[in-house]
Amino acid sequence: MADNAGPETSAPNVGKIHVRDGVAGDVDAVIALDEQVTGIAKAGYWHSLFEGEDAPHAGRRHFLIAEEAGETDPHLAGFIIGEVRAWEFGSHPCGWVFAISVDPNARLDGIGSRLLEEISDCFKAEGVTRMRTMMARNNHLLMSFFRSHGMMAGPYIELEKDLD
């Protein structure tokens, strides 16, 4: 669980960012930021995460919100979602990051790094020692971000097939 403003870092505004657990009242802002960043509207997906339709994993899910601290009407600066998953395809328990997004106007403020650090702490608190994610091969921005945090290709290969 996250709920602190965190230490000052070299990024200019990261000390002004408050990271906390997401709540149902955040869903509209998350939907808007996700659509702004990805260009894809997926409100149903985000509502299902907040409404617990994916209940089998809800107890180990972490949805963290970064917002500007000290404002009366805080601005959503970013979010990250992940959960601990175990034994799929023989994988030992590990933390999976499903999504991370930061307001494009705040991308150089250390917010993504702060969110990744916070969710890493959540995963460690659950006893896992590895974190994974997956992204589109052509998402160079996200690939560079995760690689700059020590993430690299893992032991699994994703395969897919079109189902006419």
N, C-alpha and C positions, 0 to 999 in steps of 0.2 A: 504494500500500500504506500502510495506517495502522498505527501502533504507537507511540503516545505519549499522555501524559496531558494535554498541551496547556496553553495559558496560562490563568491565572485570568481570569475574566470577571465581569461584574456579577451573573450568575446565581449563587445561593448554593452550589450543589453541582457545577457543571460542572467545576471544577478537580479534583474527586475522581473524574472519569470518565476511563476509559481506553478509547480507541478502537483496535480492532485488526481484522485480517482475520478473517472468519468461517471456521470449520472444521466438518467433519462433526459433531463433538461438540456443536456449538451447535444443531443442528436441532431437538431436542426443546423447548428453551427458546424458540426462535423460533416454533415451531408453537403453543406455549401462549400466548405473548404475542399473536401474530396472532389466535388464536381469541378471546382475552379482549377485544381491541380491536374486531375486526370482527364477532364473533358467528358466524363461519363457520369450520367445521373444514375445512382443506385440507392435510392432512398429505402426501398424495401429491405435491402441487405443490412443497412445500418440500423433500421428499426428492429429487425430480427435479433441483432446482437444485443440491443438494449432491452428487448422484451423477453429474452431468455428462451427463444425458440430452439436454440442450440444447447439445450439444457445438459446433455451429457458432459459437456466440457466447461460449463459455466463456472464451476467452483475453482477452476485453476486458470481462469482467464484474467488478464490484466488489461484494462483500458485506461490509459493515462492521458490527461489533458494538460497542456501547457498554456497558461494565460498570463497576460501582463499583470503583475502584482500591484496592489495598491490602488487600482482604479475602482470607482463605484460600479461601473458597468464593464467588467473585464473583457478584453478582446481575446478570442481564441487564437493563439499563436501557432498551435500545432497539436498533434495527437499521435499516439502509438497504441497498437493493440497486438497482443500476443497471448500465448498460453503454453502451458507445459503439456506436451503430448508424449505418449510412450508406446513403444512396441509396434508402431506401424512400420511395415516392411522390415521388421527386425531391429529397428532403431531403439537404442536405450533411451530412457526419459531425457528430454531436452526441451529447452524453451524455443518456441517458434514465434517469430515476428511476422504477423499477417499484413500489417499496414503501418506505415509511418508517413506523416505529411506535415509540412511546415508552410505557413503563410509565405508565399513567394517574396513578399516585401521584407521578410525577416530571416531569410535563409542564411545569411552570414553572421547571425547573432548567436550561434552555438545552441540553438533550441533543439535541433535534431540530435545533436550529441548528448545534450542533457536528457532528452527523452529516452535515448538508447541506454544511457547509463542507469537511469531509474528503472527501466524494465529489466535490465540485467540484474540489478539488485533484487527485484521481485523474484526472478527465476532462481537466483542463488539462494534466497530465503526458502525456496521450496526444495532445495537440495540438488538441483541440477547443475552440471558443470559445463554444459555446451548450449550454444544458441545457434539457431538456423533461421534462414529466410529463403525466399524465392522471389525472383523478379523477371520481368521480360528481358530477354537477351540484349535488346537495343535501348534499355533504360540506363544510359551511361551515367547520368547524374546520380541515380540511386546506387548503381554499382560502385561508383567512386566513393560515395559516402560510406557504404558498408565496408569497402576495402580499406578506407582510411582508419577504420576502427578495428582492424585486424581480422576481418572476416575474409574467408577465401573459399574456393571450391571445396565441397565436401565429398564424402564417399558414395553419394547416390547420384543417379542420373534420372532425370524426369523424361518420360516418354509419353507421347500422345498420338491419337488417331482421330481423324474426323469421322463422325458417325452420321453419314449421309442422312 
